[in-house]
Amino acid sequence: MRKENKIDPGLLGRAMSGLVLRVLVAAYIVYMAWKVLSGTLDGTSPIPEWGAWAIFSAFALAAAVFCAFAVKQFLLLRKEAEIKSAVQTENKNPDSKDSQGSDSNE
């Protein structure tokens, strides 16, 4: 039978809000890149077309890397939010060897 770990809602909320904010930042980076590219293709920008494509590619790559970082951070924070039942039982039940050793010293 598989043990299910409980999750701390405070830490999970922090992880979720961090993920959402990072994804929104990545989406804004893609939006800025699209505006540069579309402005150049419309002829309203002094940037040459190859330069606009280079800027768009660099921004899109940066957004993809930022999204990968966001997911990695979310997974790490979610793992930290898990409360393992084994850790809780160790803190509640003292080890029998420690209690016997302290009695023999008295």
KEKE-3310 file (N, C-alpha, C; in steps of 0.2 Angstrom, whole numbers, plus 5000, padded with zeros to 4 digits):
npx = (5004:5003:5010:5003:5008:5006:5002:5008:4998:5002:5015:5013:5004:5012:5021:5013:5009:5021:5024:5014:5016:5029:5026:5018:5027:5035:5026:5024:5036:5037:5026:5031:5042:5034:5028:5039:5043:5031:5029:5041:5038:5027:5032:5034:5045:5063:5071:5080:5073:5079:5085:5074:5069:5079:5079:5066:5068:5078:5071:5060:5067:5073:5061:5056:5067:5065:5052:5055:5063:5054:5045:5054:5057:5044:5042:5052:5048:5036:5039:5046:5035:5028:5024:5031:5025:5033:5043:5035:5031:5043:5046:5036:5037:5048:5064:5067:5080:5087:5080:5083:5096:5098:5093:5102:5113:5110)
npy = (4994:5011:5025:5041:5057:5072:5089:5105:5118:5132:5133:5126:5135:5146:5141:5139:5152:5158:5151:5155:5169:5169:5162:5172:5182:5177:5175:5189:5193:5186:5192:5205:5203:5198:5211:5218:5211:5211:5225:5228:5221:5227:5239:5250:5251:5255:5244:5232:5218:5205:5208:5210:5197:5190:5196:5193:5179:5177:5183:5174:5162:5166:5167:5153:5147:5153:5149:5135:5136:5141:5130:5120:5126:5127:5113:5109:5117:5112:5099:5102:5106:5095:5085:5073:5058:5049:5057:5065:5055:5050:5062:5062:5050:5045:5037:5021:5016:5028:5032:5021:5022:5034:5032:5022:5030:5037)
npz = (5000:4996:5004:5006:5005:5015:5011:5014:5014:5014:5009:4997:4991:4989:4980:4969:4966:4963:4951:4943:4942:4936:4924:4918:4916:4907:4896:4894:4889:4877:4871:4870:4861:4850:4846:4842:4831:4823:4821:4814:4802:4797:4793:4801:4809:4811:4812:4803:4794:4796:4808:4816:4816:4823:4835:4839:4840:4850:4861:4862:4865:4877:4884:4884:4891:4903:4907:4908:4919:4929:4930:4935:4947:4953:4955:4964:4975:4977:4981:4993:5000:5004:5017:5026:5032:5040:5046:5055:5064:5069:5077:5086:5093:5104:5103:5108:5112:5116:5127:5136:5137:5144:5156:5162:5165:5176)
capx = (5000:5007:5008:5002:5011:5002:5005:5007:4995:5005:5020:5010:5001:5018:5024:5008:5009:5027:5024:5009:5020:5034:5023:5015:5033:5037:5021:5025:5042:5035:5022:5036:5045:5029:5027:5045:5042:5025:5031:5045:5035:5022:5036:5034:5051:5069:5075:5079:5069:5083:5086:5068:5068:5084:5077:5061:5071:5081:5066:5057:5072:5073:5054:5056:5071:5062:5047:5058:5065:5048:5043:5059:5056:5038:5043:5056:5044:5031:5042:5047:5029:5026:5025:5032:5022:5038:5046:5031:5031:5049:5046:5031:5038:5056:5068:5068:5087:5089:5077:5086:5103:5098:5091:5108:5118:5108)
capy = (5000:5017:5031:5047:5063:5078:5094:5111:5123:5138:5132:5125:5142:5150:5138:5140:5159:5159:5148:5159:5175:5167:5161:5178:5186:5173:5177:5196:5193:5184:5198:5211:5200:5199:5218:5221:5208:5214:5232:5228:5218:5232:5244:5255:5251:5256:5238:5227:5212:5200:5210:5208:5190:5188:5199:5188:5172:5178:5184:5168:5157:5168:5165:5146:5145:5156:5144:5129:5138:5141:5123:5117:5129:5124:5106:5109:5120:5107:5094:5105:5107:5088:5083:5066:5055:5046:5062:5066:5049:5051:5067:5061:5044:5044:5030:5017:5015:5034:5032:5016:5024:5040:5029:5019:5035:5040)
capz = (5000:4995:5008:5003:5009:5016:5008:5017:5010:5013:5004:4990:4988:4987:4974:4964:4964:4960:4945:4939:4940:4931:4917:4915:4914:4900:4891:4892:4885:4870:4868:4867:4855:4844:4845:4839:4825:4819:4819:4808:4796:4795:4790:4805:4813:4808:4812:4797:4795:4799:4815:4820:4817:4828:4842:4841:4842:4856:4866:4862:4868:4884:4887:4885:4897:4909:4908:4911:4926:4933:4931:4940:4954:4956:4957:4970:4981:4979:4985:5000:5004:5006:5024:5026:5039:5044:5050:5060:5069:5073:5082:5092:5097:5106:5101:5115:5114:5119:5134:5140:5138:5149:5163:5164:5167:5182)
cpx = (5004:5005:5008:5004:5006:5006:5003:5004:4998:5011:5018:5007:5007:5021:5020:5009:5016:5027:5019:5013:5025:5032:5021:5021:5035:5032:5022:5031:5041:5030:5026:5040:5040:5028:5033:5044:5037:5026:5036:5042:5030:5026:5037:5041:5058:5073:5074:5075:5073:5084:5080:5067:5073:5082:5071:5063:5074:5076:5062:5061:5072:5067:5054:5061:5068:5056:5049:5060:5059:5045:5047:5058:5050:5039:5047:5052:5039:5033:5044:5041:5026:5028:5025:5029:5028:5042:5042:5031:5037:5049:5042:5033:5046:5058:5069:5075:5089:5086:5080:5093:5103:5096:5097:5113:5116:5110)
cpy = (5006:5022:5037:5053:5069:5084:5101:5116:5129:5138:5130:5131:5146:5148:5140:5148:5161:5157:5152:5166:5174:5166:5167:5182:5183:5175:5185:5197:5191:5189:5204:5209:5200:5206:5220:5218:5211:5221:5233:5226:5223:5238:5250:5256:5252:5249:5234:5221:5206:5201:5208:5201:5187:5190:5194:5181:5172:5179:5177:5162:5159:5166:5157:5144:5148:5151:5137:5130:5138:5135:5120:5120:5127:5117:5105:5112:5115:5101:5096:5105:5100:5087:5076:5063:5052:5051:5064:5061:5049:5056:5066:5055:5044:5037:5027:5016:5022:5034:5027:5019:5030:5037:5025:5024:5038:5037)
cpz = (5000:5000:5005:5008:5009:5013:5012:5013:5009:5008:4997:4987:4986:4981:4968:4961:4961:4952:4940:4937:4935:4924:4914:4913:4907:4895:4889:4888:4878:4867:4866:4861:4849:4842:4841:4832:4820:4817:4814:4802:4793:4792:4795:4810:4809:4808:4806:4799:4798:4806:4819:4821:4823:4835:4844:4843:4848:4862:4867:4866:4875:4888:4889:4891:4903:4911:4911:4918:4931:4935:4936:4947:4957:4958:4963:4976:4982:4983:4992:5004:5006:5013:5025:5033:5043:5048:5055:5065:5073:5078:5088:5096:5098:5105:5108:5117:5118:5126:5138:5142:5144:5156:5166:5167:5173:5188)
residu = (MET:ARG:LYS:GLU:ASN:LYS:ILE:ASP:PRO:GLY:LEU:LEU:GLY:ARG:ALA:MET:SER:GLY:LEU:VAL:LEU:ARG:VAL:LEU:VAL:ALA:ALA:TYR:ILE:VAL:TYR:MET:ALA:TRP:LYS:VAL:LEU:SER:GLY:THR:LEU:ASP:GLY:THR:SER:PRO:ILE:PRO:GLU:TRP:GLY:ALA:TRP:ALA:ILE:PHE:SER:ALA:PHE:ALA:LEU:ALA:ALA:ALA:VAL:PHE:CYS:ALA:PHE:ALA:VAL:LYS:GLN:PHE:LEU:LEU:LEU:ARG:LYS:GLU:ALA:GLU:ILE:LYS:SER:ALA:VAL:GLN:THR:GLU:ASN:LYS:ASN:PRO:ASP:SER:LYS:ASP:SER:GLN:GLY:SER:ASP:SER:ASN:GLU)
# end
